[in-house]
Amino acid sequence: MKKNILYLIISSLILLVSCEENTDGYYDNIARIYFPSTTDSVNFSFGDQVMTYTRHIVYMPVRKMGTPATREMKYKVSLNKERSTAIEGVHFTTLQDEYTLLVDSVNAYLPVELIRDELSEEEVIYKIVLDMKESTDFELGSKEDLQAVITFNNYLEEPAWWKEIFGKKTIKYNQGMYQQLIAYYGHPLERQYCINHFLEVQSVFKREVYDYAQANPELTRDWEFQPNIKWDFN
């Protein structure tokens, strides 16, 4: 009789565990959230964007374990201040208290808005480290996937073609001058385009960099600027 009772107790426990625990070692009736390990790091550069582009939103993927949500669910993240070098409210907008995972979904995208205004133009990398936190709707998933990193900068590297096009005329590469060309063309220039359109690029440079050159004459002292000339390259 005692053996039968013991057998029933053990069988009940095994059945209970098998119903509640999934293959990941978590209980199916507990909602858990994490950063997918394949997309937990994002990098962005303002350097090759036109100067008027001062805000950029990074969407960091977030995922719910198991089945899609049957209602809107709230999750939380916090800034890891010890590991972050970017300043909240200065280099990126203040994080919200909580974010939403929509109904019928297991995926969400955490928006983080980067701010260009106070970023150095030197080769400086800014880093935001985010930690996933428990919320009223979610407990945490695998401990290896509870942190995400965003890196960004405002550095515009000297293009390989710069000395070929301007080397004999300018003293050195200057990010501000290149930004004037990017503003005119709407995008960074490729080497082959500059080689194929050598006179055009030099002429656009003379016209578009005129104001910048007046404020920084030491950078372009060998140039003879003629900003009023209308160039036609068609």
C-alpha positions, 0 to 999 in steps of 0.5 A: 500500500505504501509503495503504491502511494509513493508511486502515485506521488512520484508520478504526479510530480513528474507529470507536473514538472513535464507540463510546466517546464519547457526544453529551455529549462523555463516554466511555460506559464512564466513570460520571459524576455531577452535581447536576441544574441544575434542582434544585441550590438548595433553601430552607427556613425553620424560622420557621413551624414549631412550636418542637418541630420542631428537625430537618429533612432536605433531600434534594438530587437527584443524578444519574448520567449515562447508563444505570442503575447495575448495582450499588450505587455510591458518590459523594462530596460535600464542604462548600465552607467558603469559600462556606458560612455554616452551621457543620457539626455546629452548624447541620447534621449532619456530612456522611458520607464517601460516599453510595449510588446504588442499583442500577437507578437513575440518581437519588439523593437526598443527605440533609442534616439541618438543626438549629434549636437554634443558629439566630438568630431574626433575619432571618439566612440560613444557607447550605450549599454542596456540591461534588461530588467524584470517588469510586472509582465516579464521575468528575465530570459537567459542570463547571456542575453540580458544586455545590449550595446549601441556604439556610435560616433561623429567621425568622418574618416578621410576618404582614400581619394582625397589626396588624389583630388585635392592633395596638391591644393589643400594642406590637409584633410578636414572633416568640415570641408568634406561635409560641404561636399556631402551636403551638395551631393547628398551622400559620401563620394566614391573614389571612382566617381571622383576620378571620372568627374575630376573637374566637376568635383573640384569645381563643386568644392570651390563653390560649396566650400567658399564660406567655410574657407573664409572662416578657415583660410589656413586650410585652403590658402592655395585655392582661388575661390570663385563662388559666383561662377555657375558650373554646368556639368550636364 
